[in-house]
Amino acid sequence: MKIAVLGDIHSNHTALETCITHALERNVDEFMFLGDYISDCAYPQKTMQIVYDMNKKYSCRFIRGNREDYMLHHRKDSQEVWTYSSTSGSLLYTYENLSESDLDFFEGLPISGFYEKEGFPSFCYCHGSPASAREYLSGDKGKLEKILKHIDVDLLIGAHTHIQESVTVGNKKWVNPGSVGVPIGHGGKSQYMILHGTKSGWQEEFFQLEYDVDAVVKEYELSGLDQKAPWWTRLNIHLLYTGEDHSAACIMLARELCEEAGEEVNGLDIPEKYVEMAVKRLELNL
């Protein structure tokens, strides 16, 4: 049994197509998608069309990530303010390019599941953790150990961190396939994995693939996303080419600078000038 496991696509349909082609060439039996299908890259509708096509053609399993949760929360909360800016512009652009059918699809997805097939050991899969799509497990062995103790299987597959890794705690293991769309590390190469299953267990095989990053970057301009989320776009382009992620540090610093200046921060609404100041303070070459 071979399962292609793909997580954190983030609207990068070009990288997704590369990973799917690679997996099909290796005759995988099933596909498992771990959420965060959309946001950050342009044309989320193209990614969603691939997802729907895959579901028709192949045996697939899908769960919801935190980015899908953001979209669903925005649909329900009329008071949430997203603007075309470096802090929420990518989210707003994504939301406006999704259909009600896309949102309904997200609504119907669980945040975790158990893989059970006769003749193979069962395992749990999720986006962040089995309890929360937003929970971050990379680098926190204590938290990971607690979570692994509370599941009745020896293998937990998770995503969310964009870091490809395998961690063993006692007789249990947590494995992350990395990110298809905006990967951290490996020089920005697209990441996914194949799980090889036998009666005795599962073994992960990691892949890092070259793909047409230039085409993805060009779509920021063609879609207008580079104007709707200017500094966020530059941070993402840097990540795509290098595998170096500075977005969280930059937005956190921008928030601090805004508050130090005595301006109120309303959710994600941080003035552009503070994001630009943060980029300069961090000495980022974007």
Secondary structure, DSSP 8 states (H G I E B T S, - for coil): -EEEEE---TT-HHHHHHHHHHHHHTT-SEEEE-S--SSSSS-HHHHHHHHHHHHHHS-EEE---HHHHHHHHHHH-TT----SSTTTHHHHHHHHTS-HHHHHHHHT--SEEEEEETTEEEEEEESS-SS-TT---TT-HHHHHHHHHTSSSSEEE--SS--EEEEEETTEEEEEE--SSS--SGGG-EEEEEEEEETTEEEEEEEEE---HHHHHHHHHHHTHHHHSHHHHHHHHHHHHH----HHHHHHHHHHHHHHTT---BTTB--HHHHHHHHHHTT---
